[in-house]
Amino acid sequence: MNAQQPLELLARSGVDSIVLDGQHGAYGESELIDSIGVCKAAQKPVLVRVPVDRPDLASRVLDFGADGVIAPMINSAAQASAFAAACKYPPLGERSWGPVRDLVLSQFPDPKSYFSSRNGQTLALAMVETREAFENIDEILAVEGIDGIFVGPADLSISWTGGALMEPATEELQNVIAMIAEKITAKGKIAGVYVTETKDIGLYHALGYRLITCASDLALLQSGVTNVMKAARDQIY
């Protein structure tokens, strides 16, 4: 099995979109180039979460063909502005021209049509995952070029409790997450969230979240192995 085969299988399954995690996942730039290509070949939208404070990589993954970028630890309007500027072409932002690979993968007829439309077709999503970010969320949402907010519940719970707890399911944190969704939707922007328990998807959707990541590749692999081994052992023991 080659390194890209699991992603090829996943991209051609029933998922609606794929997020490549360049922050905590084992992705270098070359792996991101190849993996974005796999997703685009399967005609699946692909987002990339870049590492903290890497607007340069945000621009590069868009050049590679990503449909959007998720930037972690955006705590202020200034950070949001720098991120948005890297993702959007002038006059909205400062993204440098050079989408050689994306021009091929997106199958635009010519560079001019690409340039005139791509700002509206790629997403810049700022992660809110600290108390500071929550306190500044109105200013972050007001930044032109920020298309939405992606909530990181685990880090938000750590920050909210001063490092005492990593538990987003508490009533207090759920109320905070609900308030964030209300603020995002009021601005007409995209509300995204990472959900670890599939039973909670309906709850987050009811709050207004529409971009919901609900499983990691490792979780899917572990679940599959667990189910197969249980089925095998149930027939033997």
C-alpha positions in Angstrom: 0.0 0.0 0.0 1.5 3.4 -1.0 1.3 6.4 1.3 -1.5 8.1 -0.6 -3.7 5.0 -1.0 -5.7 5.6 2.3 -6.4 9.2 1.3 -7.4 8.2 -2.2 -9.9 5.7 -0.7 -11.2 8.3 1.7 -11.5 11.0 -1.0 -13.5 8.7 -3.2 -15.8 7.7 -0.3 -19.0 9.4 0.9 -17.3 12.3 2.6 -18.3 15.8 1.6 -14.9 17.4 2.0 -11.5 16.8 3.5 -9.3 18.8 5.9 -5.5 18.2 5.7 -4.0 19.0 9.1 -0.7 20.7 8.6 -0.6 21.9 12.2 -0.7 18.6 14.1 -0.6 16.1 11.3 2.5 14.6 9.7 2.4 16.8 6.6 5.3 18.6 5.1 4.9 20.8 2.0 5.6 18.1 -0.5 3.0 15.8 1.2 0.5 18.7 1.1 1.1 19.1 -2.6 0.5 15.4 -3.3 -2.5 15.2 -1.0 -4.3 18.2 -2.3 -3.9 16.7 -5.8 -5.4 13.4 -4.6 -8.5 15.2 -3.2 -8.9 17.4 -6.3 -8.6 14.3 -8.6 -11.5 12.8 -6.6 -13.5 16.1 -7.0 -13.6 16.7 -3.3 -13.2 20.1 -1.7 -10.0 20.2 0.4 -9.1 22.6 3.2 -5.7 22.8 4.8 -5.0 23.7 8.4 -1.7 25.4 8.5 0.7 25.7 11.5 0.4 28.6 13.9 1.5 32.0 12.4 2.2 30.7 8.9 0.5 33.1 6.5 3.2 32.3 3.9 2.1 28.7 3.9 -1.5 29.7 3.6 -0.7 31.4 0.3 1.3 28.3 -0.8 -1.4 25.8 -0.2 -3.8 27.9 -2.2 -1.3 27.9 -5.0 -1.1 24.1 -4.6 -4.9 23.9 -5.2 -6.5 24.0 -1.8 -10.1 25.4 -1.7 -9.5 27.0 1.7 -7.2 27.5 4.7 -7.9 27.1 8.4 -5.5 29.2 10.5 -5.1 28.2 14.2 -4.7 30.5 17.2 -6.1 33.7 15.6 -6.5 35.8 18.7 -6.8 39.3 17.4 -8.0 41.4 14.5 -4.3 42.1 13.5 -3.6 38.4 13.2 -6.8 37.9 11.3 -5.9 40.7 8.9 -2.4 39.2 8.2 -4.0 35.8 7.5 -6.7 37.2 5.3 -4.2 39.3 3.3 -2.2 36.1 2.6 -5.3 34.3 1.3 -6.8 37.0 -0.9 -5.6 38.8 -4.0 -5.6 42.6 -4.2 -7.4 44.8 -3.7 -8.9 42.7 -0.9 -5.5 41.2 0.2 -1.9 40.8 -0.6 -1.6 37.3 -2.0 1.2 37.1 -4.6 0.4 35.9 -8.1 1.7 32.4 -8.9 -1.0 29.7 -8.8 0.7 27.5 -11.3 -0.6 24.2 -9.9 -4.1 25.5 -8.9 -4.6 26.8 -12.5 -4.3 23.2 -13.7 -6.2 21.5 -10.9 -9.1 24.0 -10.9 -9.3 23.9 -14.7 -9.8 27.6 -15.3 -9.8 28.5 -19.0 -7.3 31.3 -18.5 -5.4 33.2 -15.7 -7.6 36.3 -16.0 -10.8 34.5 -15.2 -9.0 32.7 -12.3 -7.8 36.0 -10.9 -11.2 37.7 -11.1 -13.1 34.9 -9.3 -10.7 33.1 -7.0 -11.1 35.4 -4.0 -14.7 34.4 -3.8 -14.1 30.7 -4.3 -11.4 30.1 -1.6 -12.1 30.3 2.1 -10.0 31.9 4.8 -11.2 30.5 8.1 -9.8 31.8 11.4 -9.7 29.5 14.4 -11.1 30.7 17.7 -9.7 28.5 20.4 -8.7 30.8 23.3 -10.4 33.1 25.7 -8.6 36.0 24.1 -10.0 35.1 20.7 -13.5 34.9 22.1 -13.1 38.3 23.6 -12.0 39.7 20.3 -14.4 37.7 18.1 -16.4 40.7 16.9 -13.2 42.5 15.7 -12.0 39.2 14.0 -15.3 38.8 12.2 -15.2 42.4 11.0 -12.0 41.8 9.1 -12.6 41.9 5.4 -11.4 38.6 3.8 -12.2 36.4 6.8 -14.9 34.1 5.4 -15.7 32.4 8.7 -14.6 31.1 12.1 -13.6 27.5 12.9 -13.9 26.6 16.6 -11.4 24.4 18.3 -13.3 23.2 21.3 -10.4 21.3 23.0 -8.0 24.3 23.0 -10.8 26.6 23.9 -11.6 24.6 27.0 -7.9 24.5 28.0 -7.6 28.3 27.6 -11.0 29.0 29.3 -10.0 27.1 32.4 -6.4 28.4 32.5 -5.0 25.0 31.7 -6.9 23.2 34.4 -9.2 21.2 32.1 -9.4 19.8 28.6 -13.2 19.2 28.4 -15.3 21.1 26.0 -18.5 19.3 27.0 -19.0 21.3 30.1 -22.2 23.5 30.3 -20.1 26.7 30.4 -18.1 25.8 27.4 -21.2 24.7 25.4 -22.8 28.1 26.2 -19.6 29.8 24.9 -19.6 27.7 21.7 -23.3 28.5 21.2 -22.6 32.3 21.6 -19.8 32.0 19.0 -22.1 30.4 16.5 -24.7 33.1 17.0 -22.1 35.9 16.4 -20.8 34.2 13.3 -24.2 33.6 11.7 -25.3 37.1 12.5 -22.4 38.3 10.3 -23.5 35.9 7.5 -20.2 34.1 7.7 -19.3 30.4 7.9 -19.4 28.7 11.3 -17.1 25.7 11.6 -16.3 23.3 14.4 -14.4 20.2 15.2 -16.6 17.5 16.7 -15.1 14.4 18.3 -18.4 12.6 19.1 -20.7 11.9 16.2 -23.7 11.9 18.5 -23.1 15.7 18.9 -23.3 16.6 15.2 -27.0 17.4 15.3 -26.5 19.6 18.4 -23.8 21.7 16.7 -25.7 21.9 13.5 -28.8 23.2 15.4 -26.5 25.9 16.9 -25.7 27.1 13.4 -22.5 25.3 12.6 -22.3 24.2 8.9 -18.7 23.1 8.4 -18.4 20.2 10.8 -15.4 17.9 10.9 -16.5 14.7 12.6 -13.7 12.2 12.3 -9.9 11.9 11.8 -8.2 9.4 9.6 -6.8 7.7 12.7 -10.2 7.5 14.4 -11.7 6.0 11.3 -8.9 3.4 11.1 -9.2 2.6 14.8 -13.0 2.2 14.5 -12.7 0.0 11.5 -10.1 -2.3 13.1 -12.1 -2.5 16.3 -15.3 -3.5 14.4 -13.6 -6.1 12.3 -11.8 -7.6 15.3 -15.0 -7.7 17.3 -16.8 -9.4 14.5 -14.1 -12.0 14.1 -13.8 -12.7 17.8 -17.5 -12.9 18.3 -17.5 -15.9 15.8 -14.7 -17.7 17.6 -15.1 -17.2 21.3 
